[in-house]
Amino acid sequence: MKTSLRFVHLLEKIFPHRSKLAKLSKSPVVSKLFYKMIFNKNNLTVIPKDNVVEIKLNKKIDPPDSVVVPSDIVHKFIDEANHHFLMNFCICKEAMQCKNHPIEYGCLFMGDAVLEINKDFGRLVSKEEAHEHIRKCREDGLVHLIGSDKLDEQWLGVSDGLKLLTVCNCCECCCLWRMLPDLDSKLSSTVKKMPGVSIEVTSDCVGCGKCTEDICFVDAIKVENGKAVISDECRICGRCAEVCPNNAIKIKVTDDKFIDKTASRIKKTVKIK
């Protein structure tokens, strides 16, 4: 059954309380229930921002067309998919009345399941339009998450989540996944960092704290003994590296097959054709 706009408005009223709801998952009973209802098909990957990634020999990419960059994984799936649905709005940004990014920079959905989405939410678009939307979101500073998301399957009212691929364009202020630090670890682990990419804080760090100023959506970075420290909760989105005034946080591709490995991970839970 297709979801109505009235139901979306209800979700938007609940949305600001997402962290409080997430904290309930610390109870084993609630965690098990949440996993069964919302998370058991989740397999999302956070894509690092292209402009802060270094590939081989510490060579910073600009990037030229000949260099493979993290966001290429999104464009790869756009080229492979038969159907593309572009939202007219981002439910996260609209619910939080985002002041930093356009509310119309919403999710891109791909796969046969998009044919069931209520057309009041958006429209079917061509591959070229999908590519352009993703580029605009990236230029505006948004971070891509890509993969299977059972919550999207449910609120969109589509019948076959295996044929629904989500590309979420997340802001630092309103993203749904800011609730990750409050979730039970089994649930939060369904949102992963990109394989073949690493992050480190170098000796150039002076402990200024710029990277801790409401930048990390999983609260994975803090200053200890005058130096930034990144925990294992980091999903390597790249925002901290982008704001560092001393270029002291390095994100590197450590595996030439990182795009193929990411695609393989996604295809384990999503069939877009």
C-alpha positions as CSV (number, residue, x, y, z in Angstrom):
1,M,0.0,0.0,0.0
2,K,1.4,3.4,-1.0
3,T,2.2,5.7,1.8
4,S,0.2,9.0,2.1
5,L,1.6,12.5,2.7
6,R,-0.4,12.5,5.9
7,F,1.7,9.6,7.2
8,V,4.8,11.4,6.2
9,H,3.8,14.4,8.2
10,L,3.3,12.2,11.2
11,L,6.8,10.8,10.8
12,E,8.2,14.3,10.6
13,K,6.6,15.1,14.0
14,I,8.2,12.0,15.5
15,F,11.6,12.6,13.8
16,P,13.0,15.2,16.2
17,H,12.7,12.6,19.0
18,R,14.7,9.9,17.2
19,S,17.6,9.9,19.6
20,K,15.2,9.3,22.6
21,L,13.7,6.4,20.7
22,A,17.2,5.1,19.8
23,K,18.1,5.0,23.5
24,L,15.3,2.5,24.1
25,S,17.3,0.0,22.1
26,K,19.8,-0.3,24.9
27,S,17.3,-2.7,26.4
28,P,18.0,-6.2,24.9
29,V,14.2,-6.9,24.5
30,V,13.7,-3.6,22.6
31,S,16.9,-4.0,20.6
32,K,15.6,-7.4,19.4
33,L,12.3,-5.9,18.4
34,F,13.9,-3.0,16.6
35,Y,16.2,-5.3,14.7
36,K,13.3,-7.5,13.5
37,M,11.1,-4.5,12.6
38,I,13.5,-2.0,11.1
39,F,17.2,-3.1,10.9
40,N,17.3,-6.7,9.8
41,K,17.8,-5.8,6.1
42,N,19.9,-2.7,6.7
43,N,23.2,-2.7,4.9
44,L,24.3,1.0,4.4
45,T,27.7,2.3,3.6
46,V,28.9,5.9,4.3
47,I,30.8,7.3,1.3
48,P,33.7,9.6,2.2
49,K,33.8,13.1,0.7
50,D,35.9,13.0,-2.5
51,N,37.7,16.2,-1.8
52,V,39.5,15.0,1.3
53,V,40.5,11.5,0.1
54,E,44.2,10.8,-0.8
55,I,45.1,8.0,-3.2
56,K,48.6,6.5,-3.2
57,L,51.7,8.5,-2.5
58,N,49.6,10.9,-0.5
59,K,48.5,12.5,-3.7
60,K,45.4,14.6,-3.0
61,I,42.8,14.2,-5.7
62,D,41.0,17.2,-7.2
63,P,39.7,14.9,-8.8
64,P,40.5,14.4,-12.5
65,D,38.2,12.2,-14.5
66,S,40.8,9.5,-14.7
67,V,41.0,8.9,-10.9
68,V,38.5,6.6,-9.2
69,V,36.9,8.4,-6.3
70,P,34.5,7.2,-3.5
71,S,31.4,8.8,-5.0
72,D,31.9,6.7,-8.2
73,I,30.1,3.9,-6.4
74,V,26.9,5.9,-6.5
75,H,27.3,6.8,-10.2
76,K,28.0,3.1,-10.9
77,F,24.7,2.0,-9.5
78,I,22.9,4.9,-11.3
79,D,24.2,3.5,-14.6
80,E,23.2,0.0,-13.7
81,A,19.7,0.6,-12.5
82,N,16.6,0.6,-14.8
83,H,14.5,2.9,-12.6
84,H,15.4,6.0,-10.6
85,F,13.1,7.9,-8.3
86,L,14.0,11.3,-7.0
87,M,12.3,12.7,-3.9
88,N,10.9,16.2,-4.0
89,F,12.1,16.7,-0.4
90,C,14.3,15.2,2.3
91,I,12.2,14.0,5.1
92,C,15.1,14.5,7.6
93,K,15.8,18.1,6.6
94,E,12.1,19.0,6.3
95,A,11.3,17.6,9.8
96,M,14.2,19.5,11.3
97,Q,13.6,22.7,9.2
98,C,17.2,22.5,8.0
99,K,18.8,25.9,7.7
100,N,22.1,24.8,6.1
101,H,21.0,22.8,3.0
102,P,18.1,22.8,0.5
103,I,15.2,20.7,1.7
104,E,14.7,19.5,-1.9
105,Y,18.1,17.7,-1.8
106,G,16.4,14.4,-0.9
107,C,17.1,10.7,-1.4
108,L,17.5,9.0,-4.7
109,F,15.9,5.5,-4.8
110,M,16.7,2.9,-7.5
111,G,15.4,-0.5,-8.5
112,D,12.1,-2.0,-9.6
113,A,10.5,-1.1,-6.2
114,V,10.5,2.6,-7.0
115,L,7.6,2.1,-9.4
116,E,5.4,1.6,-6.3
117,I,6.4,4.9,-4.6
118,N,3.7,7.5,-4.2
119,K,4.2,10.1,-7.0
120,D,3.3,12.9,-4.5
121,F,6.7,12.3,-3.0
122,G,8.7,12.8,-6.1
123,R,9.2,11.6,-9.7
124,L,10.8,9.1,-11.9
125,V,13.9,10.6,-13.5
126,S,16.4,9.6,-16.2
127,K,19.9,8.4,-15.4
128,E,21.3,11.8,-16.4
129,E,19.0,13.6,-14.0
130,A,20.0,11.2,-11.2
131,H,23.7,11.8,-11.9
132,E,23.1,15.6,-11.8
133,H,21.2,15.4,-8.5
134,I,23.9,13.5,-6.8
135,R,26.5,15.9,-8.1
136,K,24.5,18.9,-6.8
137,C,24.1,17.3,-3.4
138,R,27.9,16.6,-3.2
139,E,28.8,20.1,-4.2
140,D,26.5,21.4,-1.4
141,G,28.6,19.5,1.1
142,L,26.2,16.5,1.7
143,V,27.5,13.0,2.4
144,H,26.1,10.0,0.5
145,L,24.9,6.8,2.2
146,I,24.1,3.9,-0.1
147,G,22.6,0.5,0.4
148,S,19.5,-1.3,1.7
149,D,17.4,0.4,4.3
150,K,14.3,-1.4,5.7
151,L,13.0,1.7,7.2
152,D,12.8,3.3,3.7
153,E,11.0,0.1,2.4
154,Q,8.4,0.5,5.2
155,W,7.7,4.2,5.2
156,L,7.6,4.3,1.4
157,G,5.1,1.4,1.4
158,V,7.0,-0.7,-1.3
159,S,6.5,-4.5,-1.3
160,D,9.9,-5.8,-2.2
161,G,12.7,-4.1,-0.3
162,L,15.3,-6.4,-2.1
163,K,14.7,-4.2,-5.2
164,L,15.0,-0.9,-3.4
165,L,18.4,0.8,-3.3
166,T,18.7,4.0,-1.2
167,V,21.1,6.8,-1.7
168,C,20.7,9.2,1.2
169,N,22.3,12.7,1.0
170,C,23.1,13.5,4.6
171,C,23.8,16.8,6.2
172,E,25.7,17.3,9.4
173,C,22.7,18.8,11.2
174,C,19.6,16.8,10.5
175,C,20.6,13.3,9.4
176,L,18.5,10.4,10.7
177,W,21.7,8.6,11.5
178,R,22.8,11.2,14.1
179,M,21.0,8.7,16.4
180,L,23.8,6.1,15.8
181,P,25.6,6.8,19.1
182,D,22.4,6.2,21.0
183,L,21.6,2.8,19.3
184,D,22.5,-0.6,20.5
185,S,25.7,-1.7,18.8
186,K,24.1,-4.5,16.8
187,L,21.7,-2.0,15.2
188,S,24.3,0.8,14.7
189,S,26.7,-1.7,13.0
190,T,24.3,-1.9,10.0
191,V,25.7,1.5,9.0
192,K,29.3,0.8,7.9
193,K,32.3,2.7,6.7
194,M,33.5,2.1,3.1
195,P,35.9,-0.8,2.7
196,G,39.4,-0.1,1.6
197,V,39.5,3.4,3.2
198,S,41.4,4.5,6.3
199,I,41.6,7.6,8.5
200,E,44.3,8.9,10.8
201,V,45.3,11.9,12.8
202,T,48.8,13.0,12.1
203,S,51.4,14.9,14.2
204,D,50.3,18.1,12.5
205,C,47.2,18.1,14.9
206,V,47.4,21.0,17.5
207,G,44.3,20.0,19.4
208,C,42.3,23.1,18.3
209,G,39.0,21.1,18.6
210,K,37.5,22.4,15.3
211,C,36.8,18.8,14.3
212,T,34.7,18.3,17.4
213,E,32.3,21.2,17.0
214,D,29.2,19.4,16.0
215,I,30.9,18.0,12.9
216,C,30.9,14.2,13.4
217,F,27.4,12.6,13.2
218,V,28.5,9.6,15.2
219,D,30.5,11.5,17.9
220,A,33.6,9.5,17.0
221,I,36.2,12.3,17.5
222,K,37.3,14.2,20.6
223,V,40.5,15.9,21.8
224,E,42.6,14.1,24.4
225,N,45.9,15.4,25.8
226,G,46.0,18.1,23.1
227,K,45.4,15.9,20.1
228,A,42.3,14.7,18.2
229,V,41.5,11.0,18.8
230,I,39.2,9.1,16.5
231,S,37.3,6.0,17.8
232,D,36.3,2.8,16.1
233,E,32.8,4.3,15.7
234,C,34.1,6.5,12.9
235,R,32.3,5.8,9.5
236,I,34.9,7.9,7.6
237,C,32.6,10.5,6.1
238,G,35.4,13.0,5.8
239,R,33.8,16.0,7.5
240,C,36.4,16.3,10.2
241,A,39.2,16.2,7.6
242,E,37.5,18.9,5.6
243,V,37.2,21.4,8.5
244,C,40.7,20.7,9.9
245,P,42.7,24.0,9.6
246,N,46.0,22.2,9.7
247,N,45.2,19.4,7.2
248,A,46.1,17.0,10.1
249,I,43.4,14.3,9.4
250,K,44.2,12.1,6.5
251,I,41.8,9.8,4.7
252,K,43.4,7.4,2.3
253,V,42.3,4.7,-0.1
254,T,44.3,1.6,1.0
255,D,42.8,-0.9,-1.5
256,D,42.6,-0.4,-5.2
257,K,39.5,-2.6,-5.3
258,F,37.5,-0.4,-2.9
259,I,34.8,0.4,-5.4
260,D,34.3,-3.3,-6.4
261,K,34.3,-4.4,-2.7
262,T,31.7,-1.8,-1.9
263,A,29.5,-2.8,-4.8
264,S,29.8,-6.5,-3.8
265,R,28.7,-5.7,-0.2
266,I,25.7,-3.7,-1.5
267,K,24.6,-6.3,-4.0
268,K,24.4,-9.0,-1.2
269,T,21.2,-7.3,0.1
270,V,19.9,-5.3,-2.9
271,K,18.9,-6.4,-6.4
272,I,18.1,-3.3,-8.5
273,K,17.0,-5.2,-11.6
